[in-house]
Amino acid sequence: MVTAPPTTTTTPARAQDVMTAAEVAEYLQIPVRSVHEYAARGELPSVRIGRHRRFSKAAMEAVVERG
């Protein structure tokens, strides 16, 4: 008998949990260009969706906390 692999349940992100580069720039008080550069270097965690990057609000709050 073959069993199906277990499924994982993820909580979908709500619109208020995801930020654009412009929103991150305003939140961190840095230029949008810097946000893109930091994300490209992996210094700011982000996800690419097509040509756009999206940032987790919780991750940005953690960046601010650690300074």
N, C-alpha and C positions, 0 to 999 in steps of 0.2 A: 504494500500500500504506500502510495506517495502522498506526503502531506505538503501543504502549501507553506512557504516560508512565513514567519510571523510578520505582520504588518506593523509599521511604526506610525504612530499618530503624531503629527506636528500641529502646533497651533498656528493658524495663519496670521500673518502680520496685519495689524490694523493700520490704516492710513496714518494715524497719529503716532505710530511706533516707527515709522520710516521717514527719513529726511532726505531732501535733495542736497546737492553740493552747495547751492545758494543758502539753504537753511542752516547747514553746518557752518558755513562761513560766518553767517550772522551770529550763530550761537557761540562759536569760538572766537569771534571778533578778529578774523583773518581774511585775506583776500580769497575769492573763489578759486583763483589759479593755484594758490597754495594748497587748498583742499584737494584739488585734482592731483597735484604733484605728490603730496603725502600719501594719498590713496594709491597712486601708481607705484610708489616705493614700498607699500605695505605698512606704512606708519599709521595710517587710519584704516581700520577695517571697513570694507565695503563690498558690495556685490554689483557686478555689471549686469545690466539688463539691456541688451542691444548696445547702443552707443551711450547709454546713461549709467551713472553710478547711483546707487542708493546706499544710505547709511542707517544703521540701527541707532535709534535715539538712546537706548540703554548703553550701547558701546560708546557713544559720544559723551554721555554722562560719566562713564568710567574714565575716559581720557581726561576730562576736566578734574576728576577726583585725584588722579595720580599725578596730575600736574604736568 
